[in-house]
Each structure stands twice: as C-alpha cells, then as structure tokens.
Amino acid sequence: MPISVLLADDQGMVRSGLRVILDAEPDITVVAEAENGRQAVDLARTHRPAVALLDIRMPVLDGLTAARQVIALGADTRILILTTFDADEYVYEALRAGASGFLLKDAPADQLASAVRIVAGGDALIDPSVTRRLLSRFVDAAREPVAAPPELDVLTPRERDVLRLIAGGLSNTEIALDLIIEESTVKTHVGRILAKLGLRDRVQAVAVAYETGFVTPQRPSR
C-alpha cells in the first residue's frame, strides 16, 4: 500500500511542486492538500495520512500548532516539518512537540521522498544542517546545562555513546560506521534507549540529550 501523504503549505506553487515530486514515486501518494494549518488538522482527521508534510509558517494556524494538534489526534500520523534557516526557533518547538522529521525546503527531490519513507517507517529524520543551526542558536538558550538526569543512569556506556551520536544528527548507518558495529546492533541500542527513557523516537532523544546538558553544541559528538 502506498504511503499516504498530506501536504500543507500556504503557497500553491510549492504544494504543486511537492505533489509532482511525491506522486512520481510508486510507493507514495498525496491524498490531500491544505493551504493553512487549520485545514491541515481537519484533513489529517479525515484522511489519517501516514505522513503530514507541514510548512512551519502558515496562516490561520501555524505549522507548530498544527503539528501538535495532528499528533493529539492519535492517528499515528507522523509529522515531517518543512523549514527554512530563518525559522529554526519554531523547529525546536516542533521537535519538543513530537515532530518526527525536519527538512529544508530547498532539499533535493530524492531527499524529500527519502524523508517521507523514513518517517513513515517509524524512524525519525533531522537534516544535519538544520540540526547544527538549531542546536547552536537555540538549545543552550532554552535551558541552562545541568547534570545528566538520574534516568540516564539506566543507559549502558555503549547506549550513551549511541545517544551522543544520535544527538549529533548521525543516521544508524553512520553510527554503525563510527562505532564499528553492525547497523542491526545500532537499531537495538536505539530501541533500548527510547524504551528506557520513555521517548517516542530519536528526535525526542536529541531534545533530551541537549536540554539536560548530556551533550552541548560546543562539545564534539563523541
């Protein structure tokens, strides 16, 4: 069954371009389009898409609020945020709200389709360039670094290594290469980290790692 996608952007030309790209993929189909956040929430309630592709800045209801409301529907719709560099502060809030992916609007077509597949598959994606800008500009300001919370004590040393690399924006494949372990082993570690910390996905793991001071933008990823 094709991955169903809801597109939400207030610019008709942008939506048309996204539709052309995604409908060209045999395993992806666009089921609805919205020109503002309110429409996006209503259409998500009606169509229950696998992925809602939301522009962070929209009229009537912004993408951040729309993302929260779509997630609150409890329909397992995954949120993929489209952003620009000058909207990073909103991306951080969307990350905390539970969005599963972030991609720059000028990303190549193949990256867009890949991002939809990754998010629909239950994983999470953060464009590395978004991660770097986001964390360097906003995470430190959000909360003063503190000692690692007690719940991180439940992680093994290897799981902490993996968490640091997740926070650096690395994919499972990249983490496997960095730690010289199998990718399947990385997936196991990621699953255990999420379960132990009670997190929805690796995007929330990034937020926890930086907000608690376990990792900071000034430190290397390992």
Secondary structure as UniProt FT lines:
FT   STRAND          3..8
FT   HELIX           12..23
FT   TURN            26..27
FT   STRAND          28..34
FT   HELIX           37..47
FT   STRAND          51..55
FT   HELIX           63..72
FT   TURN            73..74
FT   STRAND          78..83
FT   HELIX           85..87
FT   HELIX           88..97
FT   STRAND          101..104
FT   TURN            105..106
FT   HELIX           109..120
FT   TURN            121..122
FT   STRAND          125..126
FT   HELIX           128..134
FT   HELIX           135..139
FT   HELIX           140..142
FT   HELIX           150..154
FT   HELIX           157..167
FT   TURN            168..169
FT   HELIX           172..179
FT   HELIX           183..197
FT   HELIX           202..211
FT   TURN            212..213
FT   TURN            217..218
//
